[in-house]
């Protein structure tokens, strides 16, 4: 590990000295993964992988030397480096970097339209959660006539956010799909094309993206037919050679093919659509429920700013869908109203959220992705607390839920001395759920 300031002082005043330049398959950088489903890992990038990905971003993003892009992805994020960095440099365009942390700063959210207008931004955007926050800020007298398109990436775009963006700017919001293991980019809804509603568009040049069936034993099967949901796989020179720790490669990198872990499908034209993370699927009595379907429906409620659906453990069904929602500033609603909205807008009855929780804020990663492990733990903690209180009449037990264990969640319940006699029955009751549990008495 290098101290930045000490390394900088060791450089000449008029240039930077890097030693022997790298090329082709030499590793040029390590990036940490987003960490939405577990501990972040270090991903190797080569000079070739970054440049191929950046070229694809410049081409499908229709980047021009006359453009100015609001580079709002954090500079430590792979999207901030590749799409909002190398791609733009290849096109010779300008970058408007609002802050090193992107739009994590509330001041940047409030000043977004004013700054975009002041500097004449032509391409604007951010991660969907940040775009949603920016769209809550009135444009006022900001002149956005220079804007010709918007981008969003790092997470799936709720259709309601895309529609609102078009209302505000008069232009479409084009989705960018990528991951750290593919040097930041995989597919883009091409800005020069007609645009595909809900689609992440086309694979990068020199890239083969294939949706493959997931077999019962967990292995990848043959390619799926159009509109058949499967696992997205990627092959191409921009795919990483692997993780810094090779032990992490298993199940992700296989003979040059990247298993993205994302579910998706293609249409008859070959455009790619994202159907959620394989790890985020809610499995109710063998029925696979895509949480994105729930989230998109709940996001259309006028009071909802952000929605996140996860599986809550259930003794009978294995999991039941629950949804957490954060409201727009100054908005109000009731859980009954939200349930009614869910039943009107979600076509699959099994996907109707069993519970809807209104929370002050939904946990996000440092790059603005919804952090679902925390919500799964929250849902399980609410369930166990309710069981202890309602079924065993113990009001002051302590319930802690964390990730890990053979079943993905670890539940620890500490009963007060008065609840000692309930411990065996409670242990038996919790054994029916898909989590590990441990009961102790204070």
C-alpha positions as CSV (number, residue, x, y, z in Angstrom):
1,X,0.0,0.0,0.0
2,X,1.4,3.4,-1.0
3,X,0.9,6.7,0.8
4,X,-0.5,9.0,-1.9
5,X,1.2,12.2,-0.7
6,X,4.6,10.5,-0.2
7,X,4.4,9.0,-3.7
8,X,3.4,12.3,-5.2
9,X,6.3,14.1,-3.6
10,X,8.7,11.5,-5.1
11,X,7.6,12.5,-8.7
12,X,9.3,15.1,-10.8
13,X,7.5,18.5,-10.9
14,X,6.7,18.4,-14.6
15,X,5.6,14.8,-15.3
16,X,4.6,11.5,-13.7
17,X,7.0,8.6,-13.9
18,X,5.5,5.1,-14.0
19,X,8.4,2.9,-14.9
20,X,8.0,0.3,-17.6
21,X,4.6,0.8,-19.4
22,X,2.2,-2.1,-19.3
23,X,0.5,-3.5,-22.3
24,X,-2.2,-6.0,-23.6
25,X,-2.8,-8.7,-21.0
26,X,-0.7,-7.1,-18.2
27,X,-2.8,-6.3,-15.1
28,X,-3.2,-2.5,-14.9
29,X,-5.6,-2.2,-11.9
30,X,-7.6,-3.9,-9.2
31,X,-11.2,-2.8,-8.5
32,X,-13.3,-3.9,-5.6
33,X,-16.8,-5.2,-6.5
34,X,-19.9,-3.3,-5.5
35,X,-20.5,-5.7,-2.5
36,X,-24.3,-5.7,-2.8
37,X,-24.5,-9.5,-2.1
38,X,-21.5,-10.1,0.2
39,X,-18.0,-9.1,1.0
40,X,-16.3,-7.1,-1.9
41,X,-13.6,-8.9,-3.8
42,X,-10.7,-7.5,-5.8
43,X,-11.1,-7.8,-9.6
44,X,-8.1,-7.7,-12.0
45,X,-8.3,-5.5,-15.0
46,X,-5.8,-5.6,-17.9
47,X,-4.9,-2.8,-20.2
48,X,-6.8,-4.5,-23.1
49,X,-9.9,-5.2,-21.0
50,X,-10.3,-1.6,-19.9
51,X,-9.7,-0.2,-23.4
52,X,-12.1,-2.6,-25.1
53,X,-14.8,-1.8,-22.6
54,X,-14.1,2.0,-22.9
55,X,-14.3,1.8,-26.7
56,X,-17.7,0.1,-26.4
57,X,-18.9,2.8,-24.1
58,X,-17.9,5.5,-26.5
59,X,-19.5,3.9,-29.5
60,X,-22.8,2.8,-28.0
61,X,-23.0,5.9,-25.9
62,X,-22.7,8.0,-29.1
63,X,-20.1,10.2,-27.4
64,X,-18.9,13.1,-29.4
65,X,-16.1,15.6,-29.0
66,X,-18.7,18.4,-28.6
67,X,-20.4,16.6,-25.6
68,X,-20.1,17.4,-21.9
69,X,-21.0,14.5,-19.6
70,X,-22.0,14.9,-15.9
71,X,-19.6,12.4,-14.5
72,X,-21.6,11.6,-11.3
73,X,-20.5,8.1,-10.7
74,X,-17.9,8.1,-7.8
75,X,-14.3,8.1,-9.0
76,X,-13.5,5.0,-7.1
77,X,-16.3,3.1,-8.9
78,X,-15.5,1.1,-12.1
79,X,-18.2,3.0,-13.9
80,X,-16.7,6.3,-12.9
81,X,-13.3,5.2,-14.2
82,X,-14.4,3.5,-17.5
83,X,-17.7,5.0,-18.8
84,X,-17.3,8.4,-17.1
85,X,-13.5,8.4,-17.7
86,X,-11.8,6.3,-20.4
87,X,-14.8,6.2,-22.8
88,X,-15.1,10.0,-22.6
89,X,-11.3,10.4,-23.2
90,X,-11.5,8.3,-26.3
91,X,-14.2,10.5,-27.7
92,X,-12.4,13.7,-26.7
93,X,-15.4,15.0,-24.8
94,X,-15.6,17.1,-21.6
95,X,-16.4,15.8,-18.1
96,X,-18.2,17.7,-15.4
97,X,-17.1,16.2,-12.1
98,X,-19.5,17.5,-9.5
99,X,-17.7,15.9,-6.5
100,X,-15.3,13.0,-5.9
101,X,-18.1,11.0,-4.2
102,X,-20.6,11.5,-7.1
103,X,-24.1,12.4,-5.9
104,X,-23.7,11.1,-2.4
105,X,-23.6,14.7,-1.3
106,X,-27.0,16.2,-0.8
107,X,-25.6,19.6,-1.9
108,X,-24.8,18.1,-5.3
109,X,-28.3,16.7,-5.7
110,X,-29.8,20.1,-4.9
111,X,-27.4,21.8,-7.3
112,X,-27.5,19.2,-10.1
113,X,-29.7,21.0,-12.6
114,X,-28.2,24.4,-11.9
115,X,-24.6,23.0,-12.6
116,X,-25.7,21.1,-15.7
117,X,-27.2,24.3,-17.1
118,X,-24.3,26.5,-16.1
119,X,-21.7,24.3,-17.9
120,X,-24.0,23.3,-20.8
121,X,-24.1,19.5,-20.1
122,X,-25.3,17.5,-23.1
123,X,-25.3,14.0,-21.5
124,X,-26.6,13.8,-18.0
125,X,-27.4,11.0,-15.6
126,X,-26.3,8.9,-12.6
127,X,-27.3,5.7,-10.8
128,X,-31.1,5.2,-10.7
129,X,-31.5,6.1,-7.0
130,X,-29.6,9.3,-7.5
131,X,-31.6,10.1,-10.7
132,X,-34.7,9.7,-8.7
133,X,-33.4,12.1,-6.0
134,X,-32.4,14.7,-8.6
135,X,-35.8,14.5,-10.3
136,X,-37.3,15.6,-6.9
137,X,-35.4,18.9,-7.3
138,X,-37.3,21.5,-9.3
139,X,-35.5,22.6,-12.5
140,X,-36.5,26.2,-11.8
141,X,-34.9,28.6,-14.3
142,X,-32.1,26.2,-15.2
143,X,-31.7,26.2,-19.0
144,X,-31.4,22.5,-20.1
145,X,-31.7,23.1,-23.9
146,X,-28.2,21.6,-24.4
147,X,-29.2,18.2,-22.9
148,X,-29.7,15.5,-25.7
149,X,-29.7,12.3,-23.7
150,X,-29.5,10.8,-20.2
151,X,-27.6,7.7,-18.9
152,X,-28.1,5.6,-15.9
153,X,-26.4,2.4,-14.7
154,X,-25.1,0.3,-11.7
155,X,-28.7,-0.8,-11.0
156,X,-31.9,-1.5,-12.8
157,X,-34.0,1.5,-13.8
158,X,-37.6,1.7,-12.5
159,X,-39.8,2.6,-15.5
160,X,-41.4,5.4,-13.4
161,X,-38.0,7.1,-13.1
162,X,-37.4,6.9,-16.8
163,X,-40.8,8.4,-17.6
164,X,-40.3,11.2,-15.1
165,X,-36.9,12.0,-16.6
166,X,-38.5,12.4,-20.1
167,X,-41.1,14.7,-18.6
168,X,-38.4,16.9,-17.0
169,X,-35.8,16.9,-19.8
170,X,-37.8,16.0,-22.9
171,X,-35.2,13.2,-23.6
172,X,-34.8,9.5,-23.0
173,X,-32.8,7.9,-20.2
174,X,-30.6,5.2,-21.7
175,X,-29.5,2.3,-19.5
176,X,-25.9,1.1,-19.2
177,X,-25.3,-2.4,-18.0
178,X,-22.0,-3.6,-16.7
179,X,-20.1,-5.1,-13.8
180,X,-16.6,-4.9,-12.4
181,X,-15.8,-8.4,-13.6
182,X,-16.3,-7.2,-17.2
183,X,-14.2,-4.0,-16.8
184,X,-17.3,-2.0,-16.1
185,X,-19.4,-2.4,-19.3
186,X,-21.4,-5.2,-20.9
187,X,-24.3,-3.7,-22.9
188,X,-25.8,-0.2,-23.5
189,X,-29.1,0.9,-24.9
190,X,-27.6,2.7,-27.9
191,X,-28.1,6.4,-27.8
192,X,-28.1,6.6,-31.6
193,X,-30.8,4.0,-31.8
194,X,-34.6,4.0,-31.2
195,X,-34.2,3.0,-27.6
196,X,-35.8,0.0,-25.9
197,X,-38.1,0.6,-23.0
198,X,-36.8,-1.4,-20.1
199,X,-33.9,-2.8,-22.1
200,X,-30.1,-2.4,-21.5
201,X,-29.7,-2.7,-25.3
202,X,-26.9,-4.3,-27.2
203,X,-23.7,-6.0,-26.2
204,X,-20.5,-4.1,-26.7
205,X,-18.4,-4.6,-29.8
206,X,-16.2,-7.7,-29.7
207,X,-18.5,-9.2,-27.0
208,X,-20.8,-12.2,-26.9
209,X,-23.6,-12.0,-24.4
210,X,-25.7,-15.2,-24.0
211,X,-28.6,-15.9,-21.7
212,X,-28.4,-19.6,-20.6
213,X,-30.7,-21.8,-18.7
214,X,-30.0,-22.6,-15.1
215,X,-30.2,-26.3,-14.5
216,X,-31.6,-27.9,-11.4
217,X,-28.0,-28.8,-10.2
218,X,-27.0,-25.1,-10.5
219,X,-25.0,-25.5,-13.6
220,X,-25.5,-23.4,-16.7
221,X,-27.3,-25.2,-19.6
222,X,-28.0,-24.3,-23.2
223,X,-28.9,-20.9,-24.5
224,X,-32.4,-19.7,-23.8
225,X,-35.1,-18.8,-26.4
226,X,-36.2,-15.2,-26.8
227,X,-38.1,-14.0,-23.7
228,X,-37.0,-17.0,-21.7
229,X,-35.4,-15.9,-18.5
230,X,-31.9,-17.4,-17.7
231,X,-28.5,-16.4,-16.4
232,X,-26.6,-13.8,-18.4
233,X,-23.1,-14.9,-19.5
234,X,-20.4,-12.8,-21.1
235,X,-17.4,-13.7,-23.3
236,X,-15.0,-11.1,-24.7
237,X,-11.6,-9.4,-24.4
238,X,-13.0,-7.0,-21.8
239,X,-13.8,-9.8,-19.3
240,X,-11.4,-9.8,-16.3
241,X,-8.8,-12.6,-16.1
242,X,-10.2,-13.2,-12.6
243,X,-10.1,-12.1,-9.0
244,X,-6.9,-11.3,-7.1
245,X,-7.7,-14.3,-4.9
246,X,-8.1,-17.2,-7.4
247,X,-10.3,-19.1,-4.8
248,X,-13.1,-16.6,-5.6
249,X,-13.1,-17.5,-9.4
250,X,-15.1,-20.7,-8.9
251,X,-18.6,-20.3,-10.3
252,X,-17.9,-16.9,-11.8
253,X,-15.0,-17.3,-14.4
254,X,-15.0,-20.5,-16.4
255,X,-12.8,-20.9,-19.5
256,X,-13.1,-17.3,-20.5
257,X,-16.9,-17.1,-19.8
258,X,-18.2,-14.8,-17.1
259,X,-21.2,-15.9,-15.1
260,X,-22.7,-12.5,-14.3
261,X,-25.1,-13.9,-11.6
262,X,-27.8,-11.7,-13.2
263,X,-31.0,-13.0,-14.6
264,X,-32.2,-11.7,-18.0
265,X,-33.7,-12.4,-21.4
266,X,-33.5,-11.2,-24.9
267,X,-36.1,-10.2,-27.5
268,X,-36.3,-11.3,-31.1
269,X,-33.9,-8.5,-32.1
270,X,-31.3,-9.6,-29.6
271,X,-31.8,-6.7,-27.2
272,X,-31.0,-7.6,-23.6
273,X,-33.3,-7.1,-20.6
274,X,-32.4,-7.5,-17.0
275,X,-34.7,-9.6,-14.7
276,X,-32.9,-9.2,-11.4
277,X,-30.1,-10.8,-9.5
278,X,-30.1,-14.6,-9.2
279,X,-29.2,-14.2,-5.5
280,X,-32.1,-11.7,-5.1
281,X,-34.8,-14.0,-6.3
282,X,-37.6,-14.6,-3.9
283,X,-38.6,-18.3,-3.9
284,X,-42.1,-18.8,-2.6
285,X,-43.1,-22.5,-2.5
286,X,-41.0,-23.2,-5.6
287,X,-42.4,-20.1,-7.4
288,X,-39.6,-17.7,-8.5
289,X,-40.5,-14.1,-7.9
290,X,-38.5,-11.3,-9.4
291,X,-38.2,-8.5,-6.8
292,X,-37.7,-5.9,-9.6
293,X,-41.3,-6.5,-10.6
294,X,-42.5,-5.6,-7.1
295,X,-40.2,-2.6,-6.9
296,X,-41.2,-1.2,-10.3
297,X,-44.9,-1.4,-9.4
298,X,-44.4,0.2,-6.0
299,X,-42.3,3.0,-7.5
300,X,-45.3,4.2,-9.5
301,X,-47.1,5.2,-6.3
302,X,-47.0,9.0,-6.1
303,X,-45.8,9.0,-2.5
304,X,-43.0,6.4,-3.0
305,X,-39.4,7.6,-3.7
306,X,-37.7,4.3,-3.5
307,X,-38.8,0.6,-3.1
308,X,-36.9,-2.5,-2.3
309,X,-38.4,-6.1,-2.2
310,X,-36.7,-9.0,-0.4
311,X,-37.7,-12.4,0.8
312,X,-38.8,-12.8,4.4
313,X,-38.4,-16.4,5.9
314,X,-41.6,-18.4,6.1
315,X,-42.1,-21.7,7.8
316,X,-44.4,-23.0,5.1
317,X,-43.4,-21.3,1.8
318,X,-39.7,-20.9,2.5
319,X,-39.9,-17.2,1.7
320,X,-42.6,-14.6,1.3
321,X,-42.1,-11.2,-0.5
322,X,-42.0,-8.1,1.7
323,X,-41.3,-4.6,0.5
324,X,-39.5,-1.6,2.1
325,X,-40.4,1.8,0.8
326,X,-39.0,5.3,1.5
327,X,-41.4,8.2,0.8
328,X,-40.9,11.4,-1.2
329,X,-40.1,14.5,0.9
330,X,-43.3,15.8,2.4
331,X,-45.4,12.8,1.2
332,X,-47.6,10.6,3.3
333,X,-49.5,7.4,2.9
334,X,-50.6,4.4,4.8
335,X,-49.6,0.7,4.6
336,X,-53.2,-0.1,3.7
337,X,-53.0,2.3,0.7
338,X,-49.7,0.8,-0.3
339,X,-51.1,-2.7,-0.2
340,X,-54.0,-1.7,-2.3
341,X,-51.6,-0.1,-4.8
342,X,-49.6,-3.3,-4.9
343,X,-52.6,-5.5,-5.6
344,X,-53.7,-3.2,-8.5
345,X,-50.3,-3.0,-10.2
346,X,-48.6,-6.3,-9.6
347,X,-50.0,-8.9,-12.0
348,X,-48.8,-12.0,-10.1
349,X,-50.8,-12.6,-6.9
350,X,-47.9,-14.6,-5.3
351,X,-45.8,-11.5,-5.7
352,X,-48.1,-9.3,-3.7
353,X,-46.0,-8.2,-0.7
354,X,-47.0,-9.9,2.5
355,X,-45.8,-6.9,4.4
356,X,-44.9,-3.3,3.4
357,X,-42.7,-1.3,5.7
358,X,-42.4,2.4,5.4
359,X,-38.8,3.4,6.5
360,X,-37.0,6.7,6.8
361,X,-34.2,5.5,4.4
362,X,-33.3,2.4,2.4
363,X,-29.7,1.3,2.9
364,X,-27.5,1.9,-0.1
365,X,-23.9,1.0,-1.0
366,X,-21.3,3.7,-1.5
367,X,-22.2,3.8,-5.2
368,X,-25.9,4.1,-4.7
369,X,-27.1,0.5,-5.1
370,X,-29.8,-0.9,-2.8
371,X,-28.0,-3.0,-0.1
372,X,-30.4,-6.0,0.1
373,X,-28.5,-8.1,2.6
374,X,-29.3,-5.5,5.3
375,X,-33.0,-5.5,4.3
376,X,-33.1,-9.3,4.4
377,X,-31.7,-9.2,7.9
378,X,-34.2,-6.5,8.9
379,X,-37.1,-8.6,7.5
380,X,-36.0,-11.7,9.4
381,X,-35.5,-9.7,12.6
382,X,-39.0,-8.3,12.4
383,X,-40.4,-11.8,11.9
384,X,-38.5,-13.3,14.8
385,X,-39.4,-10.4,17.1
386,X,-43.1,-10.9,16.3
387,X,-42.9,-14.6,16.9
388,X,-41.2,-14.1,20.3
389,X,-43.7,-11.4,21.3
390,X,-46.9,-12.9,20.0
391,X,-46.5,-16.6,20.3
392,X,-44.4,-16.7,23.4
393,X,-45.4,-13.5,25.2
394,X,-41.8,-12.4,25.7
395,X,-41.8,-8.6,25.2
396,X,-38.2,-7.6,25.9
397,X,-36.1,-10.2,24.1
398,X,-33.1,-9.1,22.1
399,X,-33.1,-10.3,18.4
400,X,-30.0,-9.9,16.2
401,X,-29.8,-11.1,12.6
402,X,-26.7,-11.2,10.5
403,X,-25.4,-12.7,7.2
404,X,-23.7,-16.0,7.1
405,X,-24.1,-19.6,8.0
406,X,-25.2,-22.5,5.8
407,X,-28.6,-20.9,5.1
408,X,-27.5,-17.4,4.6
409,X,-28.8,-15.8,7.8
410,X,-27.9,-16.2,11.4
411,X,-30.5,-15.4,14.1
412,X,-29.5,-14.9,17.7
413,X,-32.3,-14.5,20.3
414,X,-31.4,-13.5,23.9
415,X,-34.3,-14.1,26.3
416,X,-34.7,-12.4,29.7
417,X,-34.6,-14.7,32.7
418,X,-38.4,-14.8,32.8
419,X,-38.4,-16.3,29.3
420,X,-36.2,-19.3,30.2
421,X,-39.1,-21.8,30.1
422,X,-39.9,-20.6,26.6
423,X,-36.5,-21.3,25.2
424,X,-37.0,-25.0,24.1
425,X,-40.3,-24.3,22.4
426,X,-38.9,-21.2,20.7
427,X,-35.9,-23.2,19.4
428,X,-38.3,-25.8,18.0
429,X,-40.5,-23.1,16.3
430,X,-37.5,-21.4,14.7
431,X,-36.1,-24.7,13.4
432,X,-38.9,-24.6,10.7
433,X,-37.4,-21.5,9.0
434,X,-34.5,-21.3,6.5
435,X,-32.0,-19.7,8.8
436,X,-29.7,-20.7,11.5
437,X,-30.8,-19.8,15.0
438,X,-29.3,-19.8,18.5
439,X,-31.3,-19.1,21.7
440,X,-29.6,-17.9,24.9
441,X,-31.0,-16.7,28.3
442,X,-29.5,-13.5,29.8
